[in-house]
Amino acid sequence: CGSFIFTCSGFLIKQLRVDFFDALLVRFLLQSIILVAFILYKKNKFIHGSNKLILLQIVRTIVGSSGLFLFFLSYRYIPLPDLTTCRYTQVIWTAILAMIVFHDRISISTILAIILTLTGVVLVAQPTFLFPNQSSLVNQTKVSAHRTADIDFESDKSYRLLGLCLALACALSISCSMVLNKKLIISKIPQSIIMLEFSLLTLIILLLNHIYNRFIVYKYEKQTMFTWQFFLAASVSLMQVFSSTITQRAIKLEHPAIISVVQSSDILFAIILQNLFSRVKSNSFVILGSFLVTTSIFLVGIDKFSKDRKKLSRKRPVDTKL
């Protein structure tokens, strides 16, 4: 449910042709207020841990915010299914980083998942030296300049490589933030503090971006920001707060590996939304690449789940003796 809400809200904001970063201002303002109220209610300290842990929190916050901005920046240049497919390669990169940081052993299923992921990304990216006669997108239609002040980057193939690079950088950023998040939680740093740090930094960057657009490049000199599209997009962005709350609740109730597998349904939702409601359609290579990445997520998720189940079954006999 959380994945569906996040995908739908992002797609709707894009169709409204509102600047994502303007729409997200409302979301992160509300999210920050809620988190501050929650931390005050729980009487938690706003600064936790040693100097080393504080530095780790700063790095995690910067990396996490970078992942969010890279996600929405890349969405300007590539369709939602391509972006979502590249984004969910984060599951594979997280598994690789976990092996390095936490010394997890590599399994055959992980190796197979890496191969499937790389193949899937190539099929989605469709580099010209491998696909010389293929158009990565079909039925492309340029949006005329009189309909919108924004350039329709998504329909321009020259921006596709930039969008894909940003999407893969987003996946790597999210992977790093997840590994750092795990390390901080192991070190007894409250999740609410980690989320607040991320939310506040994101809000500050969004405010700086708005100030730059308004007072330096005069983006709103000839047109107002406060249109009905903006208010609708801002309302839709608030759905993402609900989405993240549901996801956090699910992580507490269910195994993280299962959550990763279920969240990969985002790819399916993105393909359906893009091909039903957008003029830019996905070709068969994009769909096949998305399927391969989804399969790799299933392999990693099921492998991780089975390993953790085995660890629990080994511990239980010892616990009963105690």
N, C-alpha and C positions, 0 to 999 in steps of 0.2 A: 504493500500500500504506500509506504514512504517513497519507494523508488518511482512508482507511478506518478505520485503527486509532484515530485521534483522534476521529472522529465516533462510532464504536461505543463507545469508552470514556466519552465524555461522556454518551451516551444511557443507558448502563448505570448510571452514577452517579445520573442523574436518576431512573431507575426504582427504584433502591434507596432513594430518599427520604433520602439522607444530605446534610448540608450540604456543598456543593462545596468550600468553603474549608477545612473540616476535612480532607477527603479529599486536597486538593492539598498539604497540609502535608508529607506523606510524600514526594510527588514532588519538591518543590522543595528539601527537605532533602537528598535523595539527589543531585539534579541539581547542587546547589551543591558538594557534596563531590567529585563526579566532576570538575567544572570546575576546582576548586582544585587537585586532584591533577594534572590535565592541564597546567595552567599552570606548576606547580612542575616537572613533568617536562620541559617545553619550556624552562624557565628564563626565562620571560617576566616582565617587570615588571608589577606589578598596577596601576600608574598610568602612563599613556602620554600623550604629547603636551603641547602648550602649554596655557596657562590657558584659551584660547578653545576648544580641543578638549576639555578636561576639562569645561568648562561644557556643551558640545554633548553629551558623553556622559551628563551628569546629566539633561539635558532628554530625551534619547532613552530613558534608563532609566525616567524618570517616565511618559513618554508610552506606552512599551511595556507597563509594568505596568498602567497605566490601561486599555489595550485589553483585557488579559486579564481584569481584574476586571469591566469593563463587559460582556464576553462572558458570563461566568457569572452576573452579576446579571440580565442580560436573559433568560437561559434560565429564570429563575424565573417569568417572566411570559408568555412566548410559546413556541409549539412549536418544535422543532428545525429543521424546514424553513424557517420564517419567519426564524428567527435566522440560519441559514446563508446564506440568500439575501441578507439585509441585510449580513451580514459580508463576503460576497464582492464587494459593491460597492466594497470597498477597492481592487480592481484598477483601477477607473475613477478613483477619487479619487487613487490613486498616480500614474496617468498625467497627471492634471491638475496635481498638485503638482510632478511632474517637469518639466512645461512651464514652471512658474513658477520653480523653483529652478535647474534645469539648462538652461533656455531651449530645451527641445525644441520642435520645430515641431508644431502640431496638424494632424492628417490627417483626411480625410473619414471614414475608418473609426472614428476616435476620437470624432468628433462623433456619428456614428450610434450608437456604443456608449453614449455618454452619454444619448442619447434613449431607447434601449432599457432602460438601467438605471433611469432615472427612471420610465419606464412600468411596468417590472417591480416597482419598490418600491411604486408606487401600487396595483398589483393585489394585492400581498401585504398592504399596510397596510389597504386597502379603507376609506378614510375615509367617514364616514356621509353627508357632503354629496354624494358621488359614488355611493355604494352604500347608499341608504336602506333597501332591503328585503333586503339580503344579510347573512347571518351569516357572518363570516369563518371560523368553525370550525363544523363540524357534529358531531352525536352527542356533545355535551359532557356529561360526567357529573361532578357534584361528588363529591369524596371525603369521606366522612363523617368527622366530627371524631374519632370513637373509633378510627379506623384509623391516624391520623397526627397528630402535634402540629403539623405544618406546614400552612399554608393552601394549597389547590390554586389558586395564582394563575393557572396556565395556563388553567384552565377558566372563569375570571372575565374577561369581556370588558372590564370597567372598567379592568383593569390592562394591556390590550393596547397602548394608545398609549404608556404608560410603557415597556413592553418593547421596542417598535419604536424609540423614541427612543434608548434605551440601546444597542440593536443598531447603529443608524446611527452613534452616537457612538463605538462600538467600532471600526467600519469606518474612520472618520476617524482615530482614534488609531493604528490599525495602519498606515494609509497614511503618516501622519507619521513613525512609527517606522521604516518601511522606507526612506523618503527620507533620513532622518537616518543610518540604518545604512549606506546607500550612500555618503553623504558621509564618514562616519568610515572606511570601508574604503578609499576613495580617498586618505584622509589617512594610510594605513598603520597604523590601529589594528587589532590582531588581533581576529578574530571571537570568539575564546574569551573575551577580556576583556569585550567588549560583552555576550556571553551571561551571563557571571558577574555583571556589574553588575545586569542585569535579574533574574537568579535570586535574588540576595541581597536586593534591594529587595522583591521579591515575597514572599520568605520572611519578612522582617521584618514586612510588612503582615499576612501570614497569622497570624503569632505574636501580633501586637497584637490582631487580630480574635478569636483564640482566648482571649486573656487577658480581653478585654472580655466575651465570652460567658460565661466561667467565673466571673469574680470580680466583675463589675459587674451583669450582668442575670441571673446565676445560671441560665443555660440548662440546665446539667447537674445542678442540685440534686435534681430528682425523677427524672431518667433519666440513665443512664450514656452517655457518648460511645462507649465501647469495646464496641459490639455487633458481631455477626457481619456486619451490613450495612456498618459502618464499615470493618472489616478487608478485606472484599471490595472496597469502593469504593476504599480506599487502594491495594490491589493492582492494581486496574484503572487507577488514575491513573498508576501506574508505567509502564503501556503507552505513555503520552504522551511519556515520555522517549525510548523506542524510536522513537516516531513522529517526534519532532523530529530525532533522529539520522538517520533515513532521509531526511527532507526536506533536511537540510543536505548529506547525501551526494549526493542527487539534484541539488541546485543546483550542486555542483562538477562533476558529470558531464554535465549537460544545460543547455540555454539557459533562463534564468529565465522567459522568456515561455511556453515550453512547460510549465514547471513550474506556472505560474499556470493554464494551460488544463486541465492534468490535475487539479490540486487542486480545480477547480470541480466535479469529479465528487462532491465532498462534498455538494453540493446534492441530487444524485440519491440518494446513500446516505441522507441525512437524510429525504427524502420516503418512501423504502421502509421505513425503520425506524419512522418515526412512524405510518404508515398500517397497518403490519402488527402492531405490538406495543403501540400506545398507544390509549387510548380517545378521544383527541382527534384527529380526522381533518382533513385538508386539503381544502378545496373546489377547484373547477376554476380559480378566479381565482388562488389561491395557486400552483397547479401551473403555470399559464400565466405568471405573474410570475416564477417561478423559472426557467422555460425562457428567458424574455427576458433575464434577468440572465446566465445561462449563455452565451447567444448573444453578448452584449456582451463577455464575457470572451474568448471565442474570437476575436472581431474584433480586440480590442486585442492579444492574444497573438500571433496570426498576423501582424498588421501590424508589431509590434515585432520579431518573428523575421525577417521578410523584409527589414526595414530594416538590421538588424545583419548579415545575410548579404551584403547589397549593399556595406556598409562594408568587410567583410572581403575581398570580391572585388576592391575597388578598391585595397586595401593590398597584396595579394599581388604584383602586378607590380612594385611599387616595392621590395618586400623581396627579390625575386629578383635585381634589378640590384645591390643592395648586396652 
